[in-house]
Amino acid sequence: GAGVSQSPRYKVAKRGQDVALRCDPISGHVSLFWYQQALGQGPEFLTYFQNEAQLDKSGLPSDRFFAERPEGSVSTLKIQRTQQEDSAVYLCASAASPGTTYEQYFGPGTRLTVT
Amino acid sequence: QKEVEQNSGPLSVPEGAIASLNCTYSDRGSQSFFWYRQYSGKSPELIMFIYSNGDKEDGRFTAQLNKASQYVSLLIRDSQPSDSATYLCAVVPSNDYKLSFGAGTTVTVRA
C-alpha cells in the first residue's frame, strides 16, 4: 500500500523566504509527527498531531515554524523568514494510533537548503 | 546527558559476520524501542521494534532489550553489503509518544 509521501523532495530558498512543506500520511493513520534531521544526527522531534489536533509543538525551534493538519490527514509545515540554520531534512512520520507502542513510518523527507 | 546514546562507528564487518550494535537510554520508564535503518540520502526505515525484555528475532535481525540495564541492542547475522547503512536507535520515553533518537551507528559490510 501507499506509504507516507512528502513534497517537495528538495527545496532551495533564499534567506528570508517563506516555505511550505507537505506531508501525506498513510491513509487512516491518526498520529502524525514532524522531525528535523541535521547532517550526521538522528531526527529531532518538532511537533505532533492526533487527527487535526496539534497536541505537542514543544520541538518547534522558533515562532517562525508553524504546522497544521486542518482535516486530520494532510499536514503542512511552514517556515517563515527562513534562516541558514533551518537547512536540514524535514521528515514526516505517521502511526496508526495514538500511544507509545505503535510504530512510526517515515516519508522520504524534504531536504531544505537556505542560501 | 543525551536521552539515547549510540556508538557512532563506523563499524566495519566482513560479509557473513555478525554486526552488533548497542544503544543505551536514560529514561528508566521507557516502554517502546525501535531500530531504524537509514541509507545515505534516504529516510529512516523501521526494521525492528521491541517492547518486552529479552530477544526478538526477525529474519537475520535480532533485537535484545534489557530494561534493568537500560540497554537495547541489534544483531545482524550473516551481514551482507546491502546492510551497509546507518542504524538509528529510537526510544519512546515514559508518558510520551514521540521518538527520541540516538545519533546512529554507521555500519559498513565489506565484501
Backbone of each chain as ProteinMPNN parsed JSONL, in Angstrom:
{"seq_chain_A": "GAGVSQSPRYKVAKRGQDVALRCDPISGHVSLFWYQQALGQGPEFLTYFQNEAQLDKSGLPSDRFFAERPEGSVSTLKIQRTQQEDSAVYLCASAASPGTTYEQYFGPGTRLTVT", "coords_chain_A": {"N_chain_A": [[0.824, -1.192, 0.0], [0.251, 2.392, -0.178], [2.759, 4.466, 1.11], [3.996, 6.938, 3.428], [4.002, 10.111, 2.004], [5.878, 12.928, 0.837], [6.238, 16.345, -0.095], [7.78, 19.34, -1.428], [10.488, 17.191, -2.615], [12.968, 18.309, -2.574], [14.064, 21.54, -1.68], [15.107, 24.742, -2.338], [15.728, 27.719, -0.808], [15.93, 31.237, -0.642], [17.461, 33.141, 1.917], [15.202, 34.441, 4.207], [12.921, 33.991, 2.749], [9.635, 32.476, 2.695], [8.614, 29.1, 3.283], [6.752, 26.121, 2.447], [6.048, 22.917, 3.458], [4.865, 19.743, 2.575], [2.979, 16.967, 3.815], [1.715, 13.756, 3.288], [0.111, 11.444, 5.065], [0.061, 7.862, 5.814], [-2.91, 6.343, 4.764], [-5.63, 6.668, 6.942], [-4.114, 6.749, 9.231], [-3.838, 7.977, 12.457], [-2.047, 9.434, 13.98], [0.426, 11.924, 13.491], [3.657, 13.055, 12.88], [6.257, 15.5, 12.866], [9.674, 15.741, 12.151], [13.028, 16.977, 12.425], [16.047, 16.627, 10.742], [19.398, 16.997, 11.071], [22.545, 16.977, 9.339], [24.314, 13.997, 9.843], [23.163, 13.483, 12.263], [20.609, 12.091, 14.459], [17.036, 12.123, 13.825], [15.18, 14.914, 15.107], [12.489, 15.71, 17.204], [9.75, 17.736, 16.214], [6.912, 18.442, 16.132], [3.573, 17.227, 16.952], [0.599, 15.689, 15.834], [-2.651, 14.583, 16.607], [-5.102, 13.288, 14.848], [-6.747, 16.156, 13.797], [-5.835, 17.759, 15.76], [-3.272, 19.592, 17.214], [-1.207, 18.39, 19.403], [1.252, 18.652, 20.586], [3.782, 20.913, 20.371], [6.263, 21.353, 21.174], [8.823, 21.0, 20.178], [9.282, 22.751, 18.114], [11.507, 25.056, 16.792], [11.39, 27.858, 16.786], [9.188, 30.735, 16.712], [8.88, 31.093, 14.065], [8.249, 28.801, 12.87], [5.556, 26.818, 11.892], [2.842, 24.577, 12.024], [0.195, 22.66, 10.562], [-2.81, 20.692, 10.364], [-5.452, 20.538, 9.107], [-7.733, 18.928, 8.375], [-7.256, 16.555, 9.469], [-5.758, 14.811, 7.969], [-3.732, 15.363, 5.552], [-0.783, 17.245, 6.205], [0.868, 20.364, 6.766], [3.964, 21.907, 7.062], [5.156, 24.972, 7.842], [7.611, 27.393, 7.3], [8.597, 30.493, 8.186], [10.327, 33.368, 6.946], [12.953, 32.22, 6.357], [16.048, 30.987, 7.683], [19.617, 30.388, 7.558], [20.272, 28.396, 9.374], [18.065, 26.824, 9.325], [18.374, 24.96, 7.392], [18.097, 21.64, 6.596], [16.952, 18.207, 6.724], [13.57, 17.606, 6.562], [11.396, 15.521, 8.082], [8.482, 13.584, 7.898], [6.328, 11.557, 9.792], [4.002, 8.882, 10.275], [1.592, 7.206, 12.346], [-0.455, 4.439, 13.31], [-2.17, 4.617, 15.518], [-2.779, 6.631, 18.439], [-0.488, 6.701, 21.199], [2.068, 4.78, 22.873], [3.072, 2.482, 21.796], [2.934, 2.108, 19.14], [4.128, 1.783, 15.91], [6.081, 4.117, 14.09], [6.088, 5.366, 10.815], [8.139, 6.578, 8.3], [8.18, 9.255, 5.899], [9.77, 10.172, 2.726], [11.091, 12.524, 3.169], [11.903, 16.064, 3.092], [14.412, 17.886, 1.724], [15.712, 20.782, 2.784], [17.384, 23.611, 1.739], [18.831, 26.55, 2.655], [19.885, 29.488, 1.273]], "CA_chain_A": [[0.0, 0.0, 0.0], [0.974, 3.645, -0.25], [3.382, 4.89, 2.345], [3.951, 8.373, 3.681], [4.639, 10.879, 0.936], [6.204, 14.313, 1.175], [6.621, 17.185, -1.236], [8.684, 18.816, -2.446], [11.585, 16.397, -2.087], [14.084, 19.236, -2.395], [13.643, 22.927, -1.734], [16.144, 25.736, -2.101], [15.104, 29.002, -0.517], [16.818, 32.326, -0.248], [17.232, 33.565, 3.293], [14.103, 35.396, 4.332], [11.721, 33.498, 2.071], [8.771, 31.531, 3.395], [8.473, 27.817, 2.602], [5.696, 25.234, 2.934], [6.387, 21.518, 3.21], [3.616, 18.989, 2.678], [3.064, 15.558, 4.191], [0.532, 12.91, 3.149], [0.382, 10.245, 5.868], [-0.597, 6.624, 5.416], [-4.349, 6.505, 4.897], [-6.219, 6.161, 8.178], [-3.244, 6.933, 10.398], [-4.327, 9.039, 13.326], [-0.936, 10.233, 14.509], [1.363, 12.465, 12.506], [4.798, 13.695, 13.533], [7.301, 16.147, 12.078], [11.018, 15.705, 12.734], [14.07, 17.673, 11.683], [17.286, 15.862, 10.832], [20.619, 17.652, 10.608], [23.514, 16.035, 8.784], [25.071, 13.22, 10.807], [22.431, 13.369, 13.53], [19.305, 11.457, 14.396], [15.932, 13.079, 13.737], [14.74, 15.601, 16.328], [11.05, 15.962, 17.197], [9.26, 19.106, 16.082], [5.525, 18.622, 16.534], [2.744, 16.023, 16.892], [-0.845, 15.829, 15.651], [-3.563, 13.451, 16.703], [-6.132, 13.787, 13.945], [-6.476, 17.546, 13.428], [-5.383, 18.49, 16.944], [-1.83, 19.67, 17.452], [-1.099, 18.131, 20.835], [2.577, 18.967, 21.116], [4.635, 21.667, 19.451], [7.391, 21.744, 22.018], [10.086, 20.904, 19.464], [9.43, 23.795, 17.101], [12.644, 25.843, 17.284], [11.077, 29.282, 16.954], [7.832, 31.066, 16.268], [8.833, 31.139, 12.605], [7.798, 27.48, 12.446], [4.131, 26.648, 12.132], [2.342, 23.369, 11.371], [-1.244, 22.474, 10.641], [-3.386, 19.466, 9.801], [-6.828, 21.014, 9.317], [-8.777, 17.913, 8.209], [-6.821, 15.313, 10.094], [-4.987, 13.922, 7.081], [-2.547, 16.077, 5.066], [-0.224, 18.253, 7.107], [1.819, 21.303, 6.178], [4.906, 22.589, 7.946], [5.526, 26.24, 7.223], [8.714, 28.119, 7.926], [8.606, 31.885, 7.723], [11.6, 34.114, 7.011], [13.943, 31.161, 6.558], [17.418, 31.31, 8.047], [20.528, 29.325, 7.148], [20.239, 27.294, 10.335], [16.894, 25.988, 9.05], [18.758, 23.953, 6.409], [18.028, 20.31, 7.198], [15.924, 17.356, 6.141], [12.343, 17.605, 7.363], [10.778, 14.211, 7.959], [7.146, 13.384, 8.427], [6.056, 10.165, 10.128], [2.647, 8.648, 10.762], [1.372, 5.987, 13.123], [-1.858, 4.034, 13.194], [-2.974, 5.025, 16.662], [-2.007, 7.332, 19.469], [0.032, 5.788, 22.205], [3.52, 4.62, 22.86], [3.524, 1.204, 21.276], [2.614, 1.99, 17.729], [5.301, 2.097, 15.121], [6.011, 5.287, 13.221], [6.649, 5.14, 9.487], [8.622, 7.855, 7.795], [8.19, 9.618, 4.499], [11.108, 10.317, 2.158], [11.714, 13.751, 3.647], [12.16, 17.229, 2.24], [15.718, 18.497, 2.036], [15.643, 22.239, 2.649], [18.649, 24.338, 1.742], [18.611, 28.004, 2.687], [21.12, 30.126, 0.787]], "C_chain_A": [[0.856, 1.238, 0.0], [1.53, 3.981, 1.12], [3.174, 6.37, 2.567], [4.629, 9.083, 2.509], [4.843, 12.319, 1.375], [6.562, 15.065, -0.103], [6.874, 18.61, -0.761], [9.768, 17.938, -1.823], [12.792, 17.277, -1.785], [13.54, 20.658, -2.526], [14.85, 23.802, -1.44], [15.442, 27.072, -1.912], [16.177, 30.031, -0.203], [16.462, 32.731, 1.18], [16.152, 34.65, 3.331], [12.82, 34.979, 3.634], [10.923, 32.602, 2.996], [8.698, 30.241, 2.584], [7.338, 27.022, 3.242], [6.027, 23.815, 2.504], [5.15, 20.678, 3.496], [3.889, 17.533, 3.042], [1.709, 14.892, 4.005], [0.775, 11.628, 3.94], [-0.254, 9.008, 5.244], [-2.094, 6.768, 5.721], [-4.862, 5.886, 6.201], [-5.35, 6.33, 9.405], [-3.666, 8.179, 11.167], [-3.212, 10.003, 13.712], [-0.005, 10.677, 13.394], [2.406, 13.283, 13.248], [5.648, 14.402, 12.478], [8.607, 16.095, 12.864], [11.953, 16.506, 11.836], [15.362, 16.885, 11.85], [18.435, 16.661, 10.226], [21.597, 16.58, 10.155], [24.279, 15.315, 9.902], [24.406, 13.04, 12.155], [21.164, 12.551, 13.342], [18.22, 12.509, 14.277], [15.583, 13.659, 15.106], [13.266, 15.976, 16.176], [10.742, 17.444, 17.053], [7.852, 19.255, 16.659], [4.732, 17.35, 16.267], [1.276, 16.395, 16.744], [-1.53, 14.496, 15.95], [-4.831, 13.894, 15.994], [-5.813, 15.252, 13.612], [-5.908, 18.36, 14.587], [-3.861, 18.433, 17.076], [-1.609, 19.56, 18.954], [0.248, 18.514, 21.422], [3.35, 19.725, 20.049], [5.901, 22.12, 20.165], [8.727, 21.731, 21.288], [10.296, 21.961, 18.405], [10.473, 24.8, 17.578], [12.368, 27.328, 17.476], [9.661, 29.535, 16.473], [7.769, 31.288, 14.757], [8.303, 29.821, 12.025], [6.337, 27.299, 12.855], [3.674, 25.393, 11.392], [0.839, 23.276, 11.536], [-1.639, 21.168, 9.977], [-4.916, 19.628, 9.879], [-7.921, 19.953, 9.205], [-8.342, 16.561, 8.735], [-6.131, 14.341, 9.16], [-3.708, 14.635, 6.656], [-2.103, 17.122, 6.076], [0.759, 19.129, 6.334], [2.681, 21.905, 7.282], [5.359, 23.848, 7.21], [6.659, 26.888, 8.008], [8.735, 29.52, 7.33], [10.008, 32.475, 7.857], [12.758, 33.147, 7.276], [15.332, 31.726, 6.84], [18.314, 30.144, 7.649], [20.487, 28.139, 8.103], [19.008, 26.403, 10.177], [17.214, 24.894, 8.036], [18.858, 22.598, 7.087], [17.088, 19.468, 6.347], [14.736, 17.339, 7.098], [11.582, 16.321, 7.052], [9.4, 14.217, 8.587], [6.979, 11.9, 8.704], [4.606, 10.036, 10.56], [2.575, 7.306, 11.483], [-0.117, 5.719, 13.174], [-2.724, 4.583, 14.31], [-2.148, 5.859, 17.608], [-1.515, 6.335, 20.498], [1.502, 5.526, 21.991], [3.976, 3.346, 22.184], [3.172, 1.014, 19.816], [3.733, 2.567, 16.904], [5.056, 3.3, 14.217], [6.727, 4.983, 11.912], [6.944, 6.485, 8.835], [8.408, 8.015, 6.293], [9.613, 9.841, 4.017], [11.826, 11.584, 2.591], [11.762, 14.841, 2.599], [13.491, 17.822, 2.671], [15.633, 19.983, 1.737], [17.04, 22.826, 2.733], [18.345, 25.821, 1.67], [19.926, 28.683, 2.326], [21.169, 31.616, 1.14]], "O_chain_A": [[2.073, 1.148, 0.162], [0.869, 3.807, 2.144], [2.288, 6.983, 1.972], [5.712, 8.685, 2.081], [4.08, 12.855, 2.178], [7.108, 14.502, -1.051], [6.254, 19.053, 0.206], [9.938, 17.952, -0.604], [13.543, 17.014, -0.847], [12.681, 20.941, -3.36], [15.528, 23.629, -0.427], [14.658, 27.499, -2.759], [17.195, 29.727, 0.419], [15.302, 32.666, 1.588], [16.196, 35.63, 2.588], [11.756, 35.542, 3.891], [11.454, 32.039, 3.954], [8.716, 30.273, 1.354], [7.004, 27.216, 4.411], [6.257, 23.55, 1.324], [4.475, 20.861, 4.509], [4.893, 16.949, 2.632], [0.689, 15.382, 4.49], [1.579, 10.798, 3.515], [-1.008, 9.099, 4.275], [-2.486, 7.247, 6.785], [-4.565, 4.733, 6.516], [-5.808, 6.078, 10.52], [-3.825, 9.265, 10.61], [-3.405, 11.217, 13.764], [0.309, 9.915, 12.479], [2.088, 14.09, 14.121], [5.74, 13.95, 11.338], [8.645, 16.362, 14.065], [11.697, 16.686, 10.645], [15.731, 16.517, 12.965], [18.445, 16.961, 9.032], [21.485, 15.418, 10.543], [24.826, 15.958, 10.798], [25.01, 12.507, 13.086], [20.702, 12.342, 12.22], [18.455, 13.675, 14.595], [15.679, 12.979, 16.127], [12.854, 16.496, 15.139], [11.378, 18.293, 17.678], [7.616, 20.072, 17.55], [5.142, 16.503, 15.474], [0.771, 17.286, 17.427], [-1.037, 13.428, 15.586], [-5.549, 14.769, 16.478], [-4.697, 15.546, 13.182], [-5.543, 19.522, 14.41], [-3.257, 17.36, 17.051], [-1.804, 20.528, 19.689], [0.369, 18.682, 22.635], [3.546, 19.22, 18.943], [6.519, 23.124, 19.81], [9.672, 22.384, 21.728], [11.389, 22.06, 17.847], [10.334, 25.347, 18.672], [13.055, 27.985, 18.258], [9.018, 28.655, 15.899], [6.713, 31.635, 14.229], [7.956, 29.741, 10.847], [5.941, 27.581, 13.986], [4.077, 25.169, 10.251], [0.278, 23.752, 12.524], [-0.912, 20.618, 9.151], [-5.58, 18.923, 10.638], [-8.945, 20.065, 9.879], [-8.986, 15.544, 8.475], [-5.934, 13.177, 9.508], [-2.691, 14.52, 7.34], [-2.919, 17.79, 6.712], [1.394, 18.685, 5.377], [2.171, 22.356, 8.309], [5.878, 23.781, 6.096], [6.643, 26.915, 9.239], [8.873, 29.696, 6.119], [10.765, 32.123, 8.761], [13.448, 33.249, 8.29], [15.729, 32.771, 6.324], [17.828, 29.035, 7.427], [20.651, 26.996, 7.677], [18.911, 25.354, 10.814], [16.405, 23.988, 7.839], [19.617, 22.429, 8.042], [16.505, 19.951, 5.377], [14.889, 17.088, 8.293], [11.183, 16.073, 5.914], [9.184, 14.78, 9.66], [7.445, 11.07, 7.923], [4.04, 10.962, 11.141], [3.385, 6.406, 11.257], [-0.936, 6.635, 13.093], [-3.871, 4.969, 14.085], [-0.919, 5.793, 17.573], [-2.076, 5.249, 20.642], [2.098, 6.006, 21.028], [5.18, 3.149, 22.015], [3.12, -0.111, 19.319], [4.221, 3.67, 17.15], [3.973, 3.473, 13.659], [7.822, 4.42, 11.899], [6.114, 7.394, 8.824], [8.449, 7.05, 5.53], [10.561, 9.717, 4.794], [13.036, 11.708, 2.404], [11.676, 14.589, 1.397], [13.675, 18.207, 3.826], [15.5, 20.391, 0.583], [17.782, 22.568, 3.681], [17.685, 26.29, 0.742], [20.946, 28.482, 2.984], [22.138, 32.298, 0.804]]}, "seq_chain_B": "QKEVEQNSGPLSVPEGAIASLNCTYSDRGSQSFFWYRQYSGKSPELIMFIYSNGDKEDGRFTAQLNKASQYVSLLIRDSQPSDSATYLCAVVPSNDYKLSFGAGTTVTVRA", "coords_chain_B": {"N_chain_B": [[23.344, 14.889, 29.533], [22.535, 12.857, 26.824], [19.359, 11.569, 25.814], [19.318, 9.171, 24.422], [21.91, 7.063, 23.573], [24.386, 6.124, 21.258], [27.102, 4.278, 19.855], [28.987, 5.937, 17.468], [30.394, 4.754, 15.471], [32.549, 4.393, 12.597], [31.324, 1.032, 12.125], [32.882, -1.709, 10.99], [32.443, -4.669, 9.297], [33.154, -8.001, 8.123], [31.701, -9.546, 5.22], [29.119, -11.838, 5.878], [29.626, -12.044, 8.568], [28.674, -11.35, 12.046], [27.076, -8.386, 12.902], [27.085, -6.189, 15.59], [25.204, -3.931, 17.35], [24.877, -1.33, 19.684], [22.904, 0.359, 22.185], [22.077, 2.755, 24.588], [19.811, 4.117, 27.028], [18.334, 6.856, 28.834], [15.949, 7.258, 30.276], [14.383, 5.491, 32.622], [11.792, 4.58, 32.66], [11.016, 4.101, 30.056], [9.191, 2.556, 27.402], [8.963, 1.598, 24.809], [10.837, 0.527, 22.008], [12.896, 0.988, 19.204], [14.439, 0.093, 16.118], [15.819, 1.69, 13.393], [16.769, 1.699, 9.991], [18.874, 3.571, 7.947], [19.659, 4.488, 4.828], [22.188, 6.244, 3.007], [21.196, 9.471, 2.243], [18.547, 8.795, 2.254], [15.319, 8.203, 3.874], [14.562, 7.244, 7.336], [13.983, 3.77, 7.887], [11.84, 1.526, 9.349], [12.964, -1.315, 11.011], [12.954, -3.05, 13.186], [11.103, -3.576, 16.194], [10.716, -3.55, 19.732], [9.248, -4.401, 22.799], [9.281, -5.779, 25.173], [11.342, -7.222, 27.739], [14.157, -9.206, 26.765], [14.792, -11.248, 23.876], [14.096, -10.627, 20.437], [13.444, -11.947, 17.357], [13.781, -11.49, 13.852], [14.026, -12.689, 10.878], [17.233, -12.118, 9.696], [17.776, -10.374, 11.685], [18.095, -9.57, 15.136], [16.707, -8.202, 17.959], [17.576, -7.079, 21.189], [16.563, -6.549, 24.479], [17.145, -5.044, 27.564], [15.799, -3.918, 30.219], [16.495, -3.388, 32.855], [19.161, -2.759, 32.754], [18.959, -0.705, 31.037], [19.339, -0.854, 28.239], [19.562, -1.572, 24.837], [19.952, -3.655, 22.027], [21.038, -4.499, 18.696], [21.419, -7.187, 16.596], [22.889, -8.224, 13.617], [22.828, -10.868, 11.641], [24.859, -12.918, 9.435], [25.885, -10.835, 7.762], [25.383, -8.643, 4.997], [26.572, -6.86, 2.08], [24.518, -5.105, 1.387], [23.514, -4.387, 3.808], [24.929, -2.275, 4.665], [24.737, 0.771, 6.112], [23.332, 3.476, 8.069], [22.345, 2.897, 11.359], [19.72, 3.625, 13.381], [18.849, 4.026, 16.695], [15.866, 4.247, 18.501], [13.764, 5.555, 21.018], [10.795, 5.571, 22.957], [10.126, 7.656, 25.47], [8.915, 7.393, 28.923], [5.456, 8.08, 29.489], [5.108, 9.458, 27.103], [5.11, 10.022, 23.524], [6.523, 10.663, 21.325], [9.37, 9.911, 19.287], [12.63, 9.481, 20.534], [15.754, 9.867, 19.324], [18.932, 8.21, 18.905], [22.211, 9.214, 17.707], [22.954, 7.519, 15.738], [24.574, 4.603, 14.314], [27.05, 3.932, 12.051], [27.33, 1.392, 9.749], [29.483, -0.659, 7.937], [29.668, -3.148, 5.61], [32.026, -5.208, 4.418], [32.932, -6.724, 1.399]], "CA_chain_B": [[23.335, 13.516, 29.005], [21.51, 12.647, 25.833], [18.399, 10.537, 26.202], [19.657, 7.923, 23.744], [23.316, 7.107, 23.177], [24.88, 5.051, 20.413], [28.433, 4.459, 19.295], [28.789, 6.473, 16.115], [31.096, 3.936, 14.497], [31.92, 3.334, 11.821], [31.524, -0.36, 12.454], [33.193, -2.424, 9.76], [32.406, -6.122, 9.493], [33.256, -8.716, 6.846], [30.482, -10.193, 4.762], [28.85, -13.113, 6.532], [29.846, -11.95, 10.012], [27.602, -10.738, 12.837], [27.261, -6.992, 13.314], [26.435, -5.963, 16.885], [25.026, -2.51, 17.592], [24.422, -1.095, 21.046], [22.194, 1.607, 22.448], [21.633, 2.933, 25.972], [18.846, 5.204, 27.155], [18.401, 7.411, 30.186], [14.662, 7.244, 30.969], [14.142, 4.118, 33.065], [10.406, 4.198, 32.419], [10.735, 3.945, 28.622], [8.426, 1.334, 27.157], [8.981, 1.166, 23.409], [12.197, 0.642, 21.485], [12.839, 0.773, 17.77], [15.644, 0.232, 15.298], [15.584, 2.15, 12.038], [17.909, 1.665, 9.081], [18.836, 4.739, 7.076], [20.671, 4.548, 3.788], [22.636, 7.606, 2.744], [20.286, 10.273, 1.441], [17.175, 8.267, 2.334], [14.671, 8.402, 5.165], [14.654, 6.057, 8.198], [13.098, 2.646, 7.595], [11.681, 0.711, 10.548], [13.316, -2.713, 10.789], [12.648, -3.857, 14.364], [10.632, -2.931, 17.404], [10.679, -4.47, 20.866], [8.593, -3.764, 23.93], [9.463, -6.582, 26.382], [12.693, -7.72, 27.982], [14.502, -10.447, 26.089], [15.184, -11.206, 22.477], [13.07, -10.723, 19.397], [14.131, -12.255, 16.116], [13.038, -11.323, 12.603], [14.971, -12.966, 9.806], [18.627, -12.023, 10.12], [17.878, -9.357, 12.732], [17.651, -9.865, 16.497], [16.761, -7.098, 18.913], [17.68, -7.528, 22.57], [16.209, -5.47, 25.402], [17.385, -5.266, 28.983], [15.316, -2.684, 30.843], [17.218, -3.144, 34.112], [20.419, -2.104, 32.383], [18.624, 0.396, 30.112], [20.204, -1.235, 27.134], [18.915, -2.297, 23.744], [20.952, -3.928, 21.009], [20.598, -5.081, 17.432], [22.376, -8.07, 15.958], [22.628, -8.534, 12.216], [23.562, -12.096, 11.315], [25.162, -13.119, 8.021], [25.854, -9.471, 7.206], [25.517, -8.501, 3.557], [26.914, -5.486, 1.688], [23.308, -4.282, 1.373], [23.238, -3.936, 5.173], [25.726, -1.066, 4.915], [23.809, 1.881, 6.336], [23.339, 3.976, 9.444], [21.274, 2.293, 12.145], [19.266, 4.564, 14.401], [18.087, 3.524, 17.836], [14.864, 5.232, 18.916], [13.086, 5.181, 22.251], [9.695, 6.419, 23.404], [10.238, 7.769, 26.935], [7.68, 7.174, 29.661], [4.422, 9.119, 29.378], [5.396, 10.232, 25.899], [4.702, 9.373, 22.289], [7.46, 10.993, 20.271], [10.603, 9.137, 19.283], [13.886, 10.138, 20.847], [16.723, 9.111, 18.549], [20.363, 8.359, 19.0], [22.831, 9.825, 16.525], [23.129, 6.49, 14.721], [25.832, 3.89, 14.124], [27.272, 3.621, 10.639], [27.834, 0.03, 9.538], [29.986, -0.966, 6.599], [29.922, -4.573, 5.419], [32.995, -5.311, 3.334], [32.825, -8.0, 0.671]], "C_chain_B": [[22.2, 13.379, 28.011], [20.6, 11.516, 26.273], [18.773, 9.182, 25.638], [21.084, 8.042, 23.224], [23.648, 5.888, 22.335], [26.335, 5.34, 20.071], [28.282, 4.886, 17.839], [29.431, 5.606, 15.048], [32.176, 4.748, 13.809], [32.284, 1.94, 12.327], [31.72, -1.1, 11.133], [33.233, -3.913, 10.048], [32.546, -6.805, 8.137], [31.909, -9.352, 6.497], [30.336, -11.559, 5.421], [29.018, -13.093, 8.035], [28.606, -11.372, 10.7], [27.987, -9.297, 13.175], [26.461, -6.774, 14.588], [26.402, -4.473, 17.184], [24.389, -2.313, 18.971], [23.799, 0.273, 21.216], [21.833, 1.633, 23.936], [20.704, 4.133, 26.038], [18.76, 5.619, 28.607], [17.09, 7.304, 30.966], [14.286, 5.813, 31.334], [12.713, 3.645, 32.778], [10.059, 3.996, 30.954], [10.133, 2.579, 28.346], [8.601, 0.764, 25.757], [10.324, 1.497, 22.785], [12.207, 0.218, 20.023], [14.239, 0.863, 17.172], [15.211, 0.621, 13.888], [16.893, 2.03, 11.255], [17.774, 2.861, 8.145], [20.001, 4.673, 6.094], [20.992, 6.007, 3.509], [21.665, 8.326, 1.817], [18.845, 9.81, 1.459], [16.603, 8.515, 3.722], [14.78, 7.13, 6.018], [13.579, 5.027, 7.86], [13.034, 1.77, 8.835], [12.024, -0.749, 10.244], [12.977, -3.592, 11.99], [12.01, -2.982, 15.438], [10.527, -3.979, 18.499], [10.121, -3.728, 22.058], [8.866, -4.496, 25.245], [10.92, -7.007, 26.51], [12.921, -9.02, 27.229], [14.892, -10.202, 24.651], [13.965, -11.272, 21.573], [13.794, -10.885, 18.069], [13.213, -12.032, 14.927], [14.031, -11.497, 11.467], [16.399, -12.919, 10.323], [18.831, -11.035, 11.266], [17.376, -9.897, 14.071], [17.799, -8.608, 17.337], [16.779, -7.676, 20.315], [17.41, -6.338, 23.479], [16.469, -5.899, 26.824], [17.015, -3.977, 29.695], [16.057, -2.377, 32.135], [18.53, -2.41, 33.837], [20.216, -0.934, 31.44], [19.447, 0.296, 28.843], [19.378, -1.975, 26.09], [19.95, -2.484, 22.651], [20.294, -4.523, 19.772], [21.728, -5.933, 16.899], [21.942, -8.308, 14.523], [23.49, -9.746, 11.879], [23.788, -12.175, 9.824], [25.112, -11.778, 7.271], [26.135, -9.476, 5.707], [25.921, -7.069, 3.215], [25.695, -4.557, 1.678], [22.891, -3.827, 2.779], [24.029, -2.679, 5.532], [24.806, 0.147, 4.949], [24.073, 2.447, 7.725], [22.128, 3.413, 10.166], [20.971, 3.214, 13.323], [18.468, 3.828, 15.465], [17.107, 4.612, 18.259], [14.075, 4.678, 20.099], [11.91, 6.115, 22.471], [9.782, 6.481, 24.92], [8.884, 7.572, 27.598], [6.749, 8.368, 29.522], [4.652, 10.019, 28.174], [4.972, 9.43, 24.68], [5.693, 9.647, 21.175], [8.72, 10.149, 20.423], [11.782, 10.021, 19.663], [14.985, 9.283, 20.232], [18.14, 9.279, 19.068], [20.909, 8.944, 17.713], [23.074, 8.818, 15.411], [24.512, 5.873, 14.724], [25.949, 3.53, 12.661], [27.938, 2.259, 10.524], [28.291, -0.104, 8.093], [30.29, -2.452, 6.547], [30.828, -4.707, 4.212], [32.969, -6.715, 2.729], [34.134, -8.768, 0.722]], "O_chain_B": [[21.055, 13.729, 28.299], [21.012, 10.619, 27.008], [18.573, 8.156, 26.289], [21.425, 8.996, 22.524], [23.249, 4.767, 22.651], [26.75, 6.497, 20.004], [27.539, 4.27, 17.075], [29.078, 5.69, 13.872], [32.675, 5.711, 14.39], [33.365, 1.7, 12.866], [30.838, -1.113, 10.275], [33.961, -4.367, 10.93], [32.113, -6.265, 7.119], [31.096, -9.65, 7.373], [31.29, -12.33, 5.512], [28.597, -14.029, 8.716], [27.639, -10.967, 10.055], [29.083, -9.032, 13.668], [25.286, -7.136, 14.655], [27.446, -3.826, 17.264], [23.478, -3.044, 19.359], [24.116, 1.219, 20.495], [21.341, 0.642, 24.475], [20.79, 5.049, 25.219], [19.072, 4.839, 29.507], [17.113, 7.263, 32.196], [13.917, 5.019, 30.469], [12.464, 2.444, 32.666], [8.897, 3.74, 30.638], [10.505, 1.58, 28.961], [8.407, -0.433, 25.546], [10.88, 2.576, 22.989], [11.601, -0.787, 19.653], [15.098, 1.603, 17.653], [14.36, -0.025, 13.277], [17.979, 2.235, 11.798], [16.695, 3.129, 7.617], [21.166, 4.787, 6.475], [20.17, 6.893, 3.745], [21.353, 7.836, 0.732], [18.005, 10.371, 0.755], [17.302, 8.974, 4.626], [15.06, 6.055, 5.487], [12.428, 5.368, 7.586], [14.069, 1.316, 9.324], [11.45, -1.349, 9.336], [12.733, -4.785, 11.814], [12.336, -1.803, 15.572], [10.28, -5.153, 18.226], [10.468, -2.574, 22.305], [8.706, -3.914, 26.318], [11.635, -7.133, 25.516], [12.009, -9.832, 27.071], [15.272, -9.096, 24.265], [12.95, -11.887, 21.9], [14.643, -10.072, 17.703], [12.023, -12.342, 14.979], [14.78, -10.58, 11.131], [16.735, -13.608, 11.285], [19.949, -10.881, 11.759], [16.361, -10.592, 14.131], [18.879, -8.023, 17.418], [16.082, -8.649, 20.601], [17.958, -5.254, 23.278], [16.065, -6.983, 27.244], [17.82, -3.05, 29.767], [16.23, -1.207, 32.476], [18.943, -1.545, 34.609], [21.171, -0.246, 31.079], [20.145, 1.227, 28.442], [18.604, -2.877, 26.409], [20.738, -1.58, 22.374], [19.153, -4.984, 19.806], [22.86, -5.467, 16.763], [20.769, -8.562, 14.25], [24.717, -9.661, 11.837], [23.04, -11.598, 9.035], [24.391, -11.623, 6.285], [26.998, -10.205, 5.217], [25.639, -6.153, 3.988], [25.825, -3.359, 1.933], [22.011, -2.977, 2.919], [23.813, -2.091, 6.591], [24.18, 0.501, 3.95], [24.931, 1.955, 8.459], [21.014, 3.448, 9.644], [21.838, 3.531, 14.138], [17.527, 3.096, 15.159], [17.487, 5.779, 18.363], [13.766, 3.488, 20.161], [12.007, 7.313, 22.206], [9.543, 5.479, 25.594], [7.845, 7.581, 26.938], [7.19, 9.515, 29.448], [4.408, 11.223, 28.241], [4.527, 8.289, 24.801], [5.703, 8.932, 20.173], [9.088, 9.732, 21.522], [11.918, 11.148, 19.187], [15.132, 8.11, 20.578], [18.51, 10.327, 19.596], [20.172, 9.148, 16.748], [23.364, 9.197, 14.276], [25.496, 6.518, 15.085], [25.058, 2.898, 12.093], [28.981, 2.01, 11.13], [27.588, 0.28, 7.159], [31.077, -2.959, 7.347], [30.437, -4.355, 3.099], [32.982, -7.727, 3.429], [34.231, -9.861, 0.165]]}, "name": "protein", "num_of_chains": 2, "seq": "GAGVSQSPRYKVAKRGQDVALRCDPISGHVSLFWYQQALGQGPEFLTYFQNEAQLDKSGLPSDRFFAERPEGSVSTLKIQRTQQEDSAVYLCASAASPGTTYEQYFGPGTRLTVTQKEVEQNSGPLSVPEGAIASLNCTYSDRGSQSFFWYRQYSGKSPELIMFIYSNGDKEDGRFTAQLNKASQYVSLLIRDSQPSDSATYLCAVVPSNDYKLSFGAGTTVTVRA"}
